Amino acid sequence: MAASRTKTFRLSHSLADALELRANELGYKSATALVEALARYDCLCRSRHGVTKQWAALTPVQQDDLDARLLARVLKQQGMTATEAAKVDWRML
């Protein structure tokens, strides 16, 4: 087995909490396992990132607000389809 490389990412408290909750809901052994799976899926699909790329360009304050809104949706178990997500204004979440 090839050696792993450690990479550290910083997440807001809200996003880290949402990630832990989603990993647990989906049956991943850890949030790291979920992030790895998402990265693999992205590499497989190689599709455009539309709304998520726009979110990455938000100011840090806006990103914190977005993350808090996403955590609230995770806690309420509110989801949407990819088609709906592509059209959503994050301020309306």
All heavy atoms as an XYZ file, in Angstrom:
725
protein
N       0.840     -1.173      0.000
C       0.000      0.000      0.000
C       0.887      1.239      0.000
O       1.872      1.308      0.719
C      -0.905     -0.024      1.230
C      -1.767      1.188      1.344
S      -3.282      0.859      2.225
C      -3.063      1.604      3.771
N       0.510      2.217     -0.811
C       1.285      3.449     -0.900
C       1.129      4.266      0.378
O       0.083      4.235      1.019
C       0.812      4.270     -2.095
N       2.163      4.981      0.720
C       2.116      5.827      1.914
C       1.159      6.988      1.699
O       1.033      7.502      0.590
C       3.512      6.361      2.216
N       0.476      7.378      2.737
C      -0.426      8.522      2.674
C       0.338      9.798      2.957
O       1.366      9.786      3.633
C      -1.538      8.381      3.717
O      -2.347      7.283      3.433
N      -0.170     10.882      2.447
C       0.402     12.190      2.740
C      -0.617     12.943      3.584
O      -1.801     12.969      3.269
C       0.673     12.949      1.447
C       1.252     14.326      1.684
C       1.610     15.013      0.404
N       0.403     15.256     -0.374
C       0.370     16.050     -1.442
N       1.454     16.630     -1.864
N      -0.758     16.223     -2.088
N      -0.169     13.534      4.656
C      -1.068     14.293      5.519
C      -1.237     15.687      4.954
O      -0.268     16.352      4.605
C      -0.495     14.392      6.949
O      -0.362     13.069      7.461
C      -1.408     15.193      7.848
N      -2.493     16.102      4.866
C      -2.838     17.441      4.391
C      -3.825     18.022      5.390
O      -4.779     17.355      5.784
C      -3.470     17.348      3.004
C      -3.798     18.644      2.364
C      -2.566     19.298      1.810
C      -2.959     20.573      1.081
N      -1.821     21.330      0.670
N      -3.608     19.217      5.830
C      -4.479     19.847      6.805
C      -5.353     20.883      6.115
O      -4.870     21.680      5.321
C      -3.645     20.538      7.904
O      -2.816     19.557      8.516
C      -4.527     21.183      8.946
N      -6.647     20.844      6.428
C      -7.601     21.813      5.902
C      -8.261     22.520      7.072
O      -8.558     21.900      8.085
C      -8.690     21.117      5.067
C      -8.161     20.451      3.841
C      -7.835     19.111      3.852
C      -7.981     21.167      2.672
C      -7.345     18.490      2.724
C      -7.489     20.556      1.529
C      -7.171     19.208      1.553
N      -8.532     23.795      6.913
C      -9.239     24.548      7.942
C     -10.696     24.690      7.533
O     -10.996     25.052      6.396
C      -8.617     25.934      8.124
C      -7.245     25.882      8.729
C      -6.709     27.299      8.921
N      -5.341     27.243      9.364
C      -4.961     27.377     10.622
N      -5.850     27.595     11.558
N      -3.699     27.306     10.946
N     -11.578     24.389      8.465
C     -13.012     24.526      8.242
C     -13.605     25.369      9.359
O     -13.116     25.328     10.491
C     -13.690     23.151      8.250
C     -13.195     22.111      7.258
C     -13.876     20.767      7.528
C     -13.460     22.559      5.837
N     -14.653     26.090      9.039
C     -15.358     26.816     10.101
C     -15.933     25.788     11.070
O     -16.088     24.613     10.728
C     -16.491     27.661      9.513
O     -17.521     26.817      9.015
N     -16.250     26.225     12.266
C     -16.845     25.313     13.250
C     -18.139     24.720     12.712
O     -18.394     23.522     12.856
C     -17.098     26.029     14.582
C     -15.843     26.356     15.322
N     -15.094     25.408     15.966
C     -15.206     27.533     15.507
C     -14.041     25.981     16.518
N     -14.080     27.261     16.257
N     -18.963     25.560     12.080
C     -20.244     25.083     11.552
C     -20.048     24.030     10.473
O     -20.724     23.000     10.467
C     -21.057     26.248     10.978
O     -21.443     27.147     11.985
N     -19.104     24.288      9.557
C     -18.884     23.330      8.474
C     -18.278     22.033      9.005
O     -18.657     20.938      8.573
C     -18.000     23.939      7.385
C     -17.876     23.123      6.104
C     -19.238     22.843      5.481
C     -16.977     23.844      5.113
N     -17.368     22.138      9.959
C     -16.786     20.926     10.557
C     -17.862     20.109     11.273
O     -17.893     18.876     11.143
C     -15.671     21.314     11.530
N     -18.758     20.775     11.988
C     -19.847     20.066     12.663
C     -20.769     19.394     11.648
O     -21.169     18.244     11.818
C     -20.653     21.025     13.542
C     -19.892     21.485     14.778
O     -18.843     20.893     15.094
O     -20.363     22.443     15.425
N     -21.119     20.125     10.580
C     -21.989     19.566      9.537
C     -21.316     18.361      8.875
O     -21.970     17.341      8.608
C     -22.324     20.634      8.495
N     -20.029     18.446      8.629
C     -19.285     17.349      8.010
C     -19.298     16.109      8.898
O     -19.535     14.992      8.421
C     -17.844     17.792      7.726
C     -16.941     16.795      7.031
C     -17.441     16.500      5.627
C     -15.528     17.330      6.989
N     -19.082     16.290     10.187
C     -19.124     15.165     11.125
C     -20.514     14.521     11.148
O     -20.637     13.290     11.120
C     -18.748     15.621     12.536
C     -17.300     16.006     12.716
C     -16.352     14.821     12.791
O     -16.810     13.666     12.940
O     -15.139     15.060     12.687
N     -21.540     15.346     11.189
C     -22.914     14.823     11.201
C     -23.222     14.045      9.928
O     -23.794     12.950      9.980
C     -23.920     15.976     11.366
C     -23.978     16.611     12.745
C     -24.770     17.912     12.690
C     -24.586     15.646     13.757
N     -22.847     14.618      8.773
C     -23.119     13.948      7.504
C     -22.326     12.651      7.380
O     -22.855     11.641      6.894
C     -22.802     14.873      6.324
C     -23.790     15.987      6.150
C     -25.177     15.484      5.807
N     -25.160     14.873      4.486
C     -25.937     13.867      4.100
N     -26.821     13.355      4.926
N     -25.850     13.380      2.886
N     -21.082     12.648      7.824
C     -20.281     11.424      7.770
C     -20.955     10.328      8.580
O     -21.070      9.180      8.125
C     -18.864     11.691      8.278
N     -21.433     10.676      9.747
C     -22.121      9.721     10.614
C     -23.422      9.239      9.964
O     -23.695      8.035      9.933
C     -22.401     10.352     11.979
C     -22.915      9.346     12.971
O     -22.419      8.224     13.045
N     -23.909      9.730     13.735
N     -24.222     10.171      9.445
C     -25.485      9.816      8.797
C     -25.281      8.855      7.627
O     -26.095      7.964      7.396
C     -26.182     11.075      8.255
C     -26.811     11.954      9.287
C     -27.377     13.237      8.673
O     -27.531     13.322      7.432
O     -27.663     14.161      9.442
N     -24.206      9.080      6.901
C     -23.953      8.302      5.689
C     -23.182      7.008      5.963
O     -22.972      6.209      5.057
C     -23.194      9.150      4.666
C     -23.986     10.346      4.126
C     -23.068     11.287      3.361
C     -25.132      9.869      3.249
N     -22.742      6.814      7.201
C     -22.063      5.579      7.557
C     -20.570      5.545      7.283
O     -19.965      4.470      7.239
N     -19.959      6.721      7.124
C     -18.502      6.765      6.967
C     -17.861      6.589      8.328
O     -18.435      6.973      9.349
C     -18.051      8.101      6.356
C     -18.373      8.218      4.891
C     -19.583      8.752      4.463
C     -17.485      7.781      3.928
C     -19.892      8.853      3.122
C     -17.775      7.886      2.576
C     -18.983      8.414      2.186
O     -19.286      8.517      0.851
N     -16.663      6.038      8.359
C     -16.001      5.817      9.651
C     -15.502      7.115     10.273
O     -15.253      7.170     11.468
C     -14.862      4.808      9.511
C     -13.729      5.252      8.625
C     -12.652      4.206      8.491
C     -11.565      4.685      7.538
N     -10.524      3.710      7.355
N     -15.376      8.169      9.454
C     -14.914      9.461      9.965
C     -15.225     10.549      8.946
O     -15.549     10.269      7.792
C     -13.399      9.433     10.210
O     -12.719      9.297      8.963
N     -15.090     11.796      9.386
C     -15.240     12.916      8.460
C     -14.147     12.874      7.401
O     -14.386     13.193      6.237
C     -15.200     14.231      9.232
N     -12.961     12.435      7.781
C     -11.865     12.309      6.813
C     -12.230     11.331      5.707
O     -11.960     11.586      4.533
C     -10.570     11.869      7.523
O     -10.206     12.869      8.474
C      -9.434     11.653      6.554
N     -12.850     10.217      6.065
C     -13.258      9.236      5.060
C     -14.279      9.839      4.094
O     -14.247      9.551      2.891
C     -13.830      7.993      5.735
N     -15.168     10.689      4.594
C     -16.139     11.352      3.727
C     -15.433     12.320      2.783
O     -15.717     12.354      1.587
C     -17.202     12.080      4.556
C     -18.196     12.957      3.776
C     -18.909     12.178      2.678
C     -19.193     13.593      4.726
N     -14.500     13.109      3.294
C     -13.762     14.053      2.449
C     -12.992     13.296      1.370
O     -12.983     13.699      0.199
C     -12.818     14.938      3.297
C     -11.888     15.752      2.415
C     -13.632     15.855      4.201
N     -12.364     12.194      1.737
C     -11.645     11.378      0.748
C     -12.604     10.873     -0.333
O     -12.285     10.920     -1.526
C     -10.965     10.189      1.424
C      -9.779     10.562      2.271
C      -9.252      9.388      3.094
O      -9.978      8.393      3.302
O      -8.100      9.488      3.533
N     -13.773     10.402      0.083
C     -14.752      9.887     -0.877
C     -15.234     10.999     -1.812
O     -15.379     10.780     -3.020
C     -15.926      9.256     -0.136
N     -15.463     12.188     -1.267
C     -15.899     13.301     -2.097
C     -14.819     13.701     -3.101
O     -15.117     14.013     -4.259
C     -16.284     14.500     -1.223
C     -17.554     14.324     -0.397
C     -17.697     15.460      0.610
C     -18.780     14.216     -1.283
N     -13.566     13.705     -2.665
C     -12.464     14.029     -3.571
C     -12.355     12.987     -4.685
O     -12.171     13.328     -5.860
C     -11.149     14.116     -2.795
N     -12.507     11.717     -4.338
C     -12.463     10.663     -5.358
C     -13.615     10.810     -6.347
O     -13.440     10.647     -7.553
C     -12.491      9.291     -4.690
C     -11.207      8.975     -3.959
C     -11.269      7.618     -3.271
N     -10.025      7.368     -2.562
C      -9.935      7.140     -1.263
N     -11.032      7.097     -0.510
N      -8.769      6.941     -0.696
N     -14.797     11.101     -5.832
C     -15.972     11.269     -6.678
C     -15.761     12.439     -7.640
O     -16.077     12.353     -8.827
C     -17.214     11.486     -5.818
C     -18.486     11.594     -6.619
C     -19.073     10.466     -7.186
C     -19.104     12.819     -6.805
C     -20.241     10.558     -7.921
C     -20.276     12.917     -7.536
C     -20.834     11.786     -8.090
O     -21.991     11.892     -8.822
N     -15.220     13.540     -7.142
C     -14.941     14.692     -7.988
C     -13.954     14.326     -9.092
O     -14.144     14.701    -10.249
C     -14.384     15.850     -7.150
C     -13.973     17.001     -8.028
O     -14.861     17.682     -8.571
O     -12.756     17.207     -8.214
N     -12.910     13.591     -8.741
C     -11.921     13.177     -9.742
C     -12.540     12.255    -10.788
O     -12.202     12.328    -11.972
C     -10.736     12.492     -9.066
S      -9.728     13.607     -8.079
N     -13.450     11.407    -10.362
C     -14.136     10.495    -11.278
C     -15.036     11.255    -12.242
O     -14.984     11.052    -13.458
C     -14.965      9.478    -10.493
C     -15.855      8.548    -11.318
C     -14.993      7.610    -12.155
C     -16.773      7.757    -10.410
N     -15.855     12.162    -11.715
C     -16.856     12.860    -12.534
C     -16.266     14.001    -13.360
O     -16.710     14.246    -14.474
C     -17.970     13.405    -11.652
S     -18.924     12.116    -10.844
N     -15.294     14.697    -12.790
C     -14.654     15.827    -13.453
C     -15.649     16.831    -14.027
O     -15.457     17.395    -15.095
C     -13.699     15.336    -14.548
C     -12.532     14.547    -13.987
C     -11.423     14.308    -14.976
N     -11.156     15.360    -15.934
C     -10.419     16.447    -15.711
N      -9.874     16.642    -14.547
N     -10.224     17.339    -16.666
N     -16.744     17.069    -13.314
C     -17.734     18.036    -13.779
C     -17.419     19.427    -13.227
O     -16.600     19.572    -12.320
C     -19.136     17.594    -13.364
O     -19.246     17.555    -11.962
N     -18.083     20.409    -13.768
C     -17.900     21.788    -13.292
C     -18.486     21.928    -11.890
O     -19.325     21.155    -11.490
C     -18.575     22.752    -14.248
C     -17.965     22.703    -15.622
C     -18.207     24.031    -16.315
N     -17.480     24.083    -17.565
C     -16.248     24.567    -17.682
N     -15.627     25.041    -16.627
N     -15.648     24.599    -18.840
N     -18.068     22.949    -11.201
C     -18.497     23.114     -9.815
C     -19.497     24.229     -9.604
O     -19.974     24.400     -8.494
C     -17.282     23.300     -8.903
C     -16.620     22.009     -8.595
N     -16.392     21.590     -7.314
C     -16.148     21.025     -9.389
C     -15.789     20.406     -7.329
N     -15.640     20.048     -8.578
N     -19.836     24.957    -10.625
C     -20.907     25.955    -10.556
C     -21.017     26.684     -9.244
O     -20.182     27.515     -8.894
N     -22.042     26.361     -8.481
C     -22.354     27.090     -7.253
C     -21.262     26.937     -6.195
O     -20.952     27.895     -5.479
C     -23.740     26.689     -6.708
C     -23.754     25.283     -6.175
C     -24.209     27.662     -5.647
N     -20.649     25.778     -6.075
C     -19.633     25.607     -5.028
C     -18.388     26.437     -5.325
O     -17.739     26.925     -4.394
C     -19.256     24.124     -4.839
O     -18.775     23.595     -6.077
C     -20.443     23.316     -4.361
N     -18.061     26.610     -6.593
C     -16.928     27.467     -6.948
C     -17.245     28.914     -6.584
O     -16.387     29.647     -6.100
C     -16.602     27.335     -8.432
C     -15.330     28.034     -8.819
C     -14.965     27.749    -10.259
C     -13.716     28.496    -10.651
N     -13.413     28.333    -12.063
N     -18.498     29.318     -6.797
C     -18.919     30.670     -6.413
C     -18.819     30.846     -4.894
O     -18.418     31.907     -4.415
C     -20.346     30.936     -6.879
C     -20.499     30.975     -8.386
C     -21.958     30.978     -8.811
O     -22.848     31.246     -8.012
N     -22.200     30.683    -10.074
N     -19.195     29.814     -4.143
C     -19.118     29.891     -2.686
C     -17.674     30.073     -2.223
O     -17.420     30.759     -1.239
C     -19.725     28.654     -2.051
C     -21.209     28.529     -2.219
C     -22.081     29.496     -2.642
C     -21.988     27.374     -1.966
N     -23.363     29.005     -2.664
C     -23.336     27.704     -2.253
C     -21.694     26.096     -1.527
C     -24.368     26.789     -2.112
C     -22.731     25.192     -1.376
C     -24.059     25.539     -1.662
N     -16.740     29.465     -2.919
C     -15.328     29.581     -2.543
C     -14.823     31.010     -2.706
O     -13.843     31.401     -2.063
C     -14.482     28.630     -3.372
N     -15.487     31.793     -3.557
C     -15.078     33.180     -3.793
C     -15.722     34.162     -2.810
O     -15.388     35.347     -2.821
C     -15.424     33.574     -5.226
N     -16.622     33.687     -1.951
C     -17.251     34.559     -0.966
C     -16.218     35.056      0.049
O     -15.189     34.409      0.259
C     -18.358     33.818     -0.218
C     -19.566     33.364     -1.035
C     -20.493     32.510     -0.167
C     -20.311     34.546     -1.630
N     -16.512     36.154      0.707
C     -15.633     36.641      1.764
C     -15.668     35.645      2.927
O     -16.628     34.870      3.055
C     -16.086     38.013      2.288
O     -17.340     37.854      2.965
C     -16.205     39.033      1.162
N     -14.671     35.665      3.795
C     -14.710     34.770      4.955
C     -15.966     34.942      5.807
O     -16.523     33.955      6.300
C     -13.440     35.152      5.729
C     -12.499     35.646      4.676
C     -13.389     36.380      3.689
N     -16.444     36.160      5.980
C     -17.661     36.397      6.762
C     -18.864     35.761      6.068
O     -19.697     35.113      6.710
C     -17.890     37.911      6.991
C     -19.253     38.185      7.584
C     -16.793     38.482      7.885
N     -18.954     35.927      4.754
C     -20.049     35.316      3.999
C     -19.973     33.790      4.057
O     -20.991     33.115      4.178
C     -20.025     35.784      2.547
C     -20.406     37.227      2.360
C     -20.198     37.688      0.934
O     -19.189     37.384      0.303
N     -21.165     38.452      0.417
N     -18.752     33.246      3.976
C     -18.592     31.795      4.058
C     -19.029     31.274      5.427
O     -19.670     30.232      5.515
C     -17.144     31.391      3.756
C     -16.793     31.541      2.302
C     -15.369     31.167      1.990
O     -14.613     30.735      2.859
N     -14.972     31.318      0.742
N     -18.704     31.998      6.482
C     -19.160     31.597      7.828
C     -20.686     31.599      7.902
O     -21.281     30.696      8.496
C     -18.583     32.521      8.900
C     -17.110     32.268      9.184
O     -16.588     31.215      8.753
O     -16.488     33.119      9.834
N     -21.307     32.609      7.295
C     -22.768     32.690      7.272
C     -23.339     31.510      6.488
O     -24.286     30.849      6.945
C     -23.199     34.019      6.654
C     -24.701     34.251      6.712
O     -25.396     33.627      7.538
O     -25.190     35.075      5.917
N     -22.779     31.231      5.330
C     -23.210     30.094      4.524
C     -23.072     28.795      5.311
O     -23.998     27.974      5.345
C     -22.390     30.019      3.231
C     -22.524     28.740      2.404
C     -23.951     28.549      1.908
C     -21.540     28.770      1.250
N     -21.931     28.605      5.957
C     -21.693     27.370      6.714
C     -22.702     27.201      7.844
O     -23.180     26.089      8.096
C     -20.262     27.353      7.268
C     -19.215     27.291      6.170
O     -19.577     27.015      5.007
O     -18.033     27.531      6.470
N     -23.052     28.295      8.519
C     -24.055     28.223      9.585
C     -25.417     27.836      9.005
O     -26.150     27.037      9.600
C     -24.144     29.566     10.315
N     -25.742     28.361      7.840
C     -27.008     28.014      7.179
C     -27.017     26.540      6.771
O     -28.044     25.857      6.896
C     -27.237     28.912      5.963
C     -27.511     30.356      6.315
C     -27.437     31.249      5.070
N     -27.514     32.637      5.423
C     -28.636     33.366      5.391
N     -29.771     32.809      5.031
N     -28.610     34.629      5.723
N     -25.888     26.063      6.267
C     -25.798     24.652      5.865
C     -25.896     23.732      7.081
O     -26.574     22.706      7.023
C     -24.505     24.404      5.084
C     -24.436     25.083      3.713
C     -23.038     24.947      3.127
C     -25.485     24.519      2.762
N     -25.235     24.089      8.179
C     -25.339     23.288      9.395
C     -26.790     23.219      9.863
O     -27.277     22.147     10.235
C     -24.445     23.849     10.509
C     -24.570     23.166     11.871
C     -24.263     21.677     11.793
C     -23.677     23.861     12.892
N     -27.488     24.333      9.824
C     -28.902     24.350     10.233
C     -29.717     23.394      9.361
O     -30.579     22.667      9.860
C     -29.462     25.765     10.148
N     -29.428     23.352      8.066
C     -30.146     22.445      7.166
C     -29.807     20.987      7.478
O     -30.673     20.117      7.427
C     -29.840     22.770      5.703
C     -30.420     24.105      5.264
C     -30.123     24.378      3.800
N     -30.765     23.397      2.935
C     -32.022     23.473      2.510
N     -32.782     24.489      2.869
N     -32.519     22.547      1.715
N     -28.550     20.714      7.808
C     -28.159     19.344      8.173
C     -28.895     18.925      9.443
O     -29.434     17.822      9.530
C     -26.626     19.223      8.340
C     -26.238     17.900      8.980
C     -25.927     19.374      6.985
N     -28.928     19.808     10.424
C     -29.612     19.495     11.684
C     -31.107     19.250     11.484
O     -31.698     18.417     12.161
C     -29.392     20.619     12.700
C     -27.971     20.737     13.241
C     -27.798     22.038     14.018
C     -27.612     19.534     14.090
N     -31.706     19.968     10.530
C     -33.137     19.793     10.223
C     -33.370     18.671      9.206
O     -34.504     18.395      8.861
C     -33.714     21.098      9.667
C     -33.764     22.224     10.650
C     -34.286     23.482      9.959
C     -34.133     24.698     10.843
N     -34.483     25.934     10.131
N     -32.270     18.080      8.730
C     -32.313     17.030      7.703
C     -33.037     17.515      6.451
O     -33.841     16.804      5.860
C     -32.926     15.754      8.265
C     -32.100     15.181      9.390
C     -32.609     13.854      9.895
O     -33.766     13.497      9.722
N     -31.722     13.099     10.523
N     -32.724     18.735      6.046
C     -33.287     19.320      4.836
C     -32.270     19.212      3.714
O     -31.157     19.711      3.839
C     -33.615     20.800      5.036
C     -34.741     21.065      5.999
C     -34.958     22.553      6.200
O     -34.026     23.336      6.240
N     -36.222     22.929      6.348
N     -32.666     18.569      2.642
C     -31.789     18.447      1.490
C     -32.455     19.006      0.251
O     -33.569     19.523      0.304
N     -31.773     18.927     -0.868
C     -32.330     19.327     -2.152
C     -31.572     18.584     -3.244
O     -30.500     18.037     -2.994
C     -32.266     20.841     -2.353
C     -30.875     21.429     -2.396
S     -30.838     23.224     -2.699
C     -31.710     23.889     -1.316
N     -32.136     18.584     -4.420
C     -31.484     17.924     -5.540
C     -30.343     18.789     -6.057
O     -30.271     19.996     -5.772
C     -32.479     17.681     -6.690
O     -32.885     18.967     -7.220
C     -33.696     16.891     -6.229
N     -29.464     18.187     -6.844
C     -28.359     18.939     -7.448
C     -28.891     20.036     -8.358
O     -28.325     21.132     -8.418
C     -27.443     17.990     -8.211
N     -29.982     19.768     -9.051
C     -30.585     20.767     -9.940
C     -31.073     21.962     -9.136
O     -30.859     23.116     -9.516
C     -31.748     20.144    -10.738
O     -31.244     19.039    -11.486
C     -32.377     21.152    -11.678
N     -31.719     21.696     -7.997
C     -32.178     22.782     -7.129
C     -30.995     23.554     -6.555
O     -31.009     24.788     -6.506
C     -33.030     22.227     -5.983
C     -34.351     21.650     -6.413
C     -35.051     20.861     -5.317
O     -34.371     20.249     -4.465
O     -36.293     20.869     -5.317
N     -29.967     22.839     -6.144
C     -28.793     23.471     -5.542
C     -28.082     24.391     -6.532
O     -27.544     25.429     -6.142
C     -27.829     22.410     -5.016
N     -28.092     24.021     -7.803
C     -27.430     24.831     -8.828
C     -28.098     26.189     -9.002
O     -27.473     27.138     -9.470
C     -27.411     24.089    -10.155
N     -29.358     26.290     -8.597
C     -30.130     27.525     -8.788
C     -30.297     28.335     -7.504
O     -30.791     29.454     -7.546
C     -31.525     27.180     -9.316
C     -31.519     26.494    -10.650
C     -32.921     26.067    -11.018
C     -32.918     25.162    -12.232
N     -34.248     24.606    -12.493
N     -29.904     27.773     -6.377
C     -30.205     28.398     -5.090
C     -29.297     29.598     -4.817
O     -28.125     29.604     -5.172
C     -30.098     27.371     -3.946
C     -28.654     27.034     -3.607
C     -30.817     27.854     -2.712
N     -29.875     30.616     -4.212
C     -29.109     31.737     -3.693
C     -28.794     31.390     -2.242
O     -29.721     31.205     -1.436
C     -29.947     33.007     -3.771
C     -29.227     34.252     -3.230
O     -28.246     34.103     -2.459
O     -29.665     35.355     -3.560
N     -27.546     31.266     -1.895
C     -27.153     30.784     -0.562
C     -27.762     31.638      0.549
O     -28.011     31.144      1.635
C     -25.635     30.725     -0.426
C     -24.952     32.065     -0.414
C     -24.494     32.758     -1.489
C     -24.665     32.880      0.719
N     -23.950     33.945     -1.104
C     -24.034     34.037      0.253
C     -24.892     32.726      2.077
C     -23.611     35.058      1.107
C     -24.469     33.751      2.936
C     -23.835     34.879      2.449
N     -28.033     32.911      0.282
C     -28.601     33.780      1.301
C     -30.059     33.418      1.616
O     -30.621     33.878      2.596
C     -28.500     35.246      0.871
C     -27.042     35.730      0.819
C     -26.947     37.001      0.062
N     -27.194     36.706     -1.341
C     -26.618     37.333     -2.358
N     -25.791     38.312     -2.133
N     -26.893     36.997     -3.604
N     -30.649     32.571      0.769
C     -32.040     32.167      0.965
C     -32.150     30.767      1.577
O     -33.252     30.247      1.732
C     -32.807     32.189     -0.366
C     -32.856     33.540     -1.005
S     -33.675     34.731      0.066
C     -32.716     36.187     -0.220
N     -31.037     30.163      1.917
C     -31.069     28.811      2.505
C     -31.711     28.848      3.878
O     -31.604     29.768      4.613
C     -29.650     28.239      2.613
C     -28.989     27.863      1.305
C     -27.554     27.420      1.553
C     -29.732     26.771      0.589
